[in-house]
Amino acid sequence: MCRTSCRWLARLDWLDRLAFADMAVSRDLPVDLATAMRGIPMRTAEGKVLVGFEAVRRALVQTPAGVAPALLLYVPGIATIGRVVYGRSAASRRRSAACRIA
């Protein structure tokens, strides 16, 4: 899932506002590897660390094509459902420390 999510985010990021790192080789992960395996980690420009649903939602807001749908993900009820769906999806995906984004 993380590889697929990163590919989609990269396609939506026409303005090159997002930077992706291969967590298998990066020495600068914003969280420990176990946390990164539970959800996509992100460090914002302000230095805040987000993981999972919150990271994907924030990344979408940074992309031209994703900003409108991402704003809906900030609605309290939808955000709660989004966290549950993301958590279940992430828990059922294949685990691999060698997951590459390319």
C-alpha positions as CSV (number, residue, x, y, z in Angstrom):
1,M,0.0,0.0,0.0
2,C,2.7,2.5,0.9
3,R,4.4,2.1,-2.5
4,T,1.1,2.5,-4.4
5,S,0.1,5.5,-2.2
6,C,3.4,7.2,-2.9
7,R,3.1,6.6,-6.6
8,W,-0.3,8.2,-6.6
9,L,0.8,11.1,-4.5
10,A,3.8,11.7,-6.8
11,R,1.5,11.7,-9.9
12,L,-0.8,14.3,-8.2
13,D,2.2,16.4,-7.1
14,W,2.6,18.6,-10.3
15,L,4.2,21.3,-8.2
16,D,6.8,19.0,-6.7
17,R,5.9,20.0,-3.1
18,L,6.4,16.5,-1.7
19,A,9.7,14.7,-1.2
20,F,9.7,10.9,-1.0
21,A,12.4,8.7,0.7
22,D,12.9,5.0,0.5
23,M,12.4,3.9,4.2
24,A,14.6,0.8,3.6
25,V,17.7,3.0,3.0
26,S,16.8,6.4,4.5
27,R,18.7,7.3,7.7
28,D,16.4,10.2,8.3
29,L,13.0,8.7,9.0
30,P,10.8,10.9,11.2
31,V,9.8,7.9,13.2
32,D,11.2,4.5,14.1
33,L,10.9,1.7,11.5
34,A,8.2,-0.2,13.4
35,T,6.0,2.9,13.4
36,A,6.8,3.5,9.7
37,M,5.6,0.0,8.9
38,R,2.2,0.8,10.4
39,G,1.6,3.8,8.3
40,I,3.3,6.2,5.9
41,P,5.3,8.7,7.9
42,M,5.7,12.3,7.0
43,R,7.6,15.3,8.3
44,T,6.0,18.6,7.5
45,A,7.9,21.7,6.5
46,E,7.2,22.9,10.1
47,G,8.9,19.8,11.5
48,K,5.6,18.1,12.7
49,V,5.6,14.4,12.3
50,L,2.4,12.7,10.9
51,V,1.8,9.0,10.4
52,G,-0.8,7.0,8.4
53,F,-4.1,8.6,7.6
54,E,-3.0,12.1,8.8
55,A,0.2,11.9,6.7
56,V,-1.7,10.9,3.5
57,R,-4.4,13.5,4.1
58,R,-1.8,16.3,4.6
59,A,0.1,15.1,1.5
60,L,-3.0,15.3,-0.6
61,V,-3.7,18.9,0.6
62,Q,-0.2,19.8,-0.8
63,T,-1.1,18.6,-4.3
64,P,-3.1,20.5,-6.9
65,A,-5.5,17.7,-7.8
66,G,-5.8,16.3,-4.3
67,V,-6.6,19.5,-2.3
68,A,-10.4,19.4,-2.8
69,P,-10.9,15.7,-1.9
70,A,-8.4,16.1,1.0
71,L,-10.4,19.0,2.5
72,L,-13.3,16.5,2.9
73,L,-11.0,14.3,4.9
74,Y,-10.8,17.0,7.6
75,V,-14.5,16.8,8.4
76,P,-14.7,15.3,11.9
77,G,-16.9,12.3,11.1
78,I,-15.2,11.5,7.9
79,A,-11.8,11.8,9.5
80,T,-12.7,9.2,12.1
81,I,-13.9,6.8,9.5
82,G,-10.8,7.5,7.4
83,R,-8.5,6.6,10.3
84,V,-10.3,3.3,10.8
85,V,-10.3,2.4,7.1
86,Y,-6.6,3.4,6.8
87,G,-5.7,1.4,9.9
88,R,-7.4,-1.8,8.7
89,S,-5.9,-1.4,5.3
90,A,-2.4,-0.9,6.6
91,A,-2.8,-3.8,9.0
92,S,-3.7,-6.2,6.3
93,R,-0.9,-5.2,3.8
94,R,2.2,-7.2,3.2
95,R,5.0,-6.1,5.5
96,S,8.4,-5.5,4.0
97,A,11.3,-3.3,5.2
98,A,12.5,-3.3,1.6
99,C,9.4,-1.5,0.3
100,R,10.7,0.9,-2.3
101,I,8.8,3.9,-3.7
102,A,10.2,3.6,-7.2
